[in-house]
Amino acid sequence: MGKKKAIVICGIKNSGKTTLLVRLVQAFSEKGLRVAVIKHDGHDFTCDIPGTDSYRFQEAGAYGTAVFSKNRIFIHKLEETDPEELMKQFPEADLLFIEGMKESPYPKIEVIRKAISDAPVSNPEGRFLIVTDWERERFAEPAVGFEELEKIMEEIGKSALAYF
């Protein structure tokens, strides 16, 4: 793929974003690429486990905590950030996926599943592919089925945003 690339995978809740992402991460990783994923949550979330030391530090008022070992890093900060700042945390990644961020102008794939939705809901700017189980001609953008993983990967290679 050459340059380091970023791509958004979006869609409404339960449309299959995570399932598609898991398949893509596995397929690109098997090709030897270092893949990272940033998940955007439109709501707040709890990322630490109650009872752990880092959780207790945060509950005591620490605005941030970090836990690390020889092979793993976990950083938890209570502050606003943006995707560009998070992308900088993965300089080794060949390919970076962002799950969510449907309003962003970034190059994006929208997942549309019949049982959940019938039309795109994301910002059309940057949307270059629909992954769906609907009839393909229903959409203005190119559309492929969930089973067409190689085609999805090919389109990602053409359309992803070079982020550094």
C-alpha positions as CSV (number, residue, x, y, z in Angstrom):
1,M,0.0,0.0,0.0
2,G,3.0,2.4,0.3
3,K,2.0,5.4,2.4
4,K,0.3,5.0,5.7
5,K,-3.5,5.0,5.2
6,A,-6.6,5.8,7.2
7,I,-10.2,4.8,6.5
8,V,-13.5,5.2,8.3
9,I,-16.0,2.4,8.7
10,C,-19.4,3.8,9.7
11,G,-23.1,2.9,9.8
12,I,-25.8,2.9,12.3
13,K,-25.7,0.8,15.5
14,N,-25.8,-3.0,14.8
15,S,-25.3,-2.6,11.1
16,G,-22.2,-4.9,11.1
17,K,-19.3,-2.4,11.3
18,T,-17.3,-4.3,13.9
19,T,-17.9,-7.6,12.2
20,L,-16.6,-6.1,8.9
21,L,-13.7,-4.5,10.7
22,V,-12.6,-7.7,12.3
23,R,-12.6,-9.4,8.9
24,L,-10.6,-6.6,7.4
25,V,-8.1,-6.4,10.2
26,Q,-7.5,-10.1,10.0
27,A,-7.1,-10.1,6.2
28,F,-4.8,-7.1,6.0
29,S,-2.8,-8.4,9.0
30,E,-2.4,-11.7,7.2
31,K,-0.9,-9.8,4.2
32,G,1.8,-8.5,6.6
33,L,0.4,-5.0,7.3
34,R,0.4,-3.5,10.8
35,V,-3.2,-2.5,11.3
36,A,-4.6,-0.3,14.1
37,V,-8.2,0.6,15.0
38,I,-9.6,3.7,16.7
39,K,-13.2,3.3,17.8
40,H,-15.3,6.5,18.2
41,D,-18.1,6.3,20.7
42,G,-20.8,8.9,20.3
43,H,-21.6,8.5,24.0
44,D,-19.3,8.4,26.9
45,F,-17.9,5.1,28.0
46,T,-16.0,3.4,30.8
47,C,-12.7,1.8,29.7
48,D,-11.2,0.8,32.9
49,I,-12.2,-2.2,35.1
50,P,-13.6,-1.4,38.5
51,G,-11.4,-2.5,41.3
52,T,-8.1,-2.2,39.4
53,D,-5.4,0.1,40.6
54,S,-5.8,2.4,37.6
55,Y,-9.5,2.6,38.1
56,R,-9.0,3.5,41.7
57,F,-6.6,6.3,40.7
58,Q,-9.1,7.7,38.3
59,E,-11.9,7.5,40.8
60,A,-9.7,9.3,43.3
61,G,-9.4,12.2,40.9
62,A,-6.5,11.5,38.5
63,Y,-7.3,13.0,35.1
64,G,-5.2,10.4,33.5
65,T,-3.6,7.0,34.2
66,A,-1.3,4.7,32.3
67,V,-0.5,1.1,32.8
68,F,2.3,-0.6,30.9
69,S,4.2,-3.8,30.7
70,K,6.9,-5.2,28.3
71,N,4.4,-5.8,25.5
72,R,1.3,-3.5,26.2
73,I,0.4,0.1,26.9
74,F,-2.9,1.4,28.3
75,I,-3.5,5.1,28.6
76,H,-6.7,6.6,30.0
77,K,-7.2,10.4,29.9
78,L,-10.2,12.4,30.8
79,E,-10.0,15.1,28.1
80,E,-11.4,16.0,24.6
81,T,-9.4,14.9,21.6
82,D,-9.7,14.6,17.9
83,P,-9.0,11.8,15.4
84,E,-5.8,13.5,14.2
85,E,-4.3,13.4,17.7
86,L,-5.2,9.7,18.1
87,M,-3.8,8.9,14.7
88,K,-0.4,10.2,15.9
89,Q,-0.5,7.5,18.5
90,F,0.0,4.8,15.8
91,P,3.0,5.9,13.8
92,E,3.9,2.2,13.1
93,A,0.6,1.4,11.5
94,D,0.4,0.8,7.8
95,L,-3.4,1.0,7.9
96,L,-5.5,2.7,10.4
97,F,-9.3,2.1,10.7
98,I,-11.6,4.5,12.5
99,E,-14.9,2.9,13.5
100,G,-17.7,5.5,13.6
101,M,-17.2,9.2,12.8
102,K,-20.0,9.1,10.2
103,E,-20.1,12.9,10.1
104,S,-16.4,13.2,9.2
105,P,-15.1,14.2,5.7
106,Y,-12.6,11.3,5.8
107,P,-12.7,8.6,3.2
108,K,-15.4,6.2,4.4
109,I,-17.2,3.0,3.9
110,E,-20.8,2.9,5.1
111,V,-22.3,-0.4,6.2
112,I,-26.0,-0.7,5.5
113,R,-27.8,-3.9,6.5
114,K,-31.4,-4.6,5.4
115,A,-32.6,-5.6,8.9
116,I,-31.2,-2.3,10.3
117,S,-31.4,0.5,7.7
118,D,-32.2,1.2,4.1
119,A,-30.2,4.3,3.1
120,P,-26.8,6.0,3.9
121,V,-26.8,8.2,7.0
122,S,-23.2,9.4,6.8
123,N,-21.8,12.6,5.5
124,P,-21.5,12.0,1.8
125,E,-18.2,13.8,1.6
126,G,-15.6,11.1,1.5
127,R,-18.0,8.2,1.2
128,F,-16.6,6.0,-1.6
129,L,-18.2,2.5,-0.9
130,I,-21.3,1.0,0.5
131,V,-21.1,-2.5,2.0
132,T,-24.6,-3.9,2.0
133,D,-27.0,-6.8,1.5
134,W,-29.4,-4.5,-0.4
135,E,-29.5,-4.4,-4.2
136,R,-26.3,-2.6,-5.3
137,E,-28.1,-0.2,-7.8
138,R,-30.1,1.3,-4.9
139,F,-27.1,3.5,-4.0
140,A,-25.3,6.4,-5.8
141,E,-21.9,5.1,-4.6
142,P,-20.4,1.8,-5.7
143,A,-21.8,-1.0,-3.5
144,V,-20.6,-4.5,-2.7
145,G,-21.8,-7.3,-0.6
146,F,-20.5,-8.4,2.8
147,E,-18.9,-11.5,1.2
148,E,-16.8,-9.4,-1.3
149,L,-13.9,-8.9,1.1
150,E,-11.2,-8.8,-1.7
151,K,-13.1,-6.1,-3.5
152,I,-13.5,-4.1,-0.3
153,M,-9.8,-4.4,0.4
154,E,-9.0,-3.2,-3.2
155,E,-11.2,-0.2,-2.8
156,I,-9.6,0.7,0.5
157,G,-6.2,0.6,-1.2
158,K,-7.4,3.1,-3.8
159,S,-9.3,5.4,-1.5
160,A,-7.8,5.6,1.9
161,L,-6.5,8.9,3.3
162,A,-2.7,9.1,3.6
163,Y,-2.3,10.5,7.1
164,F,1.5,10.8,7.2
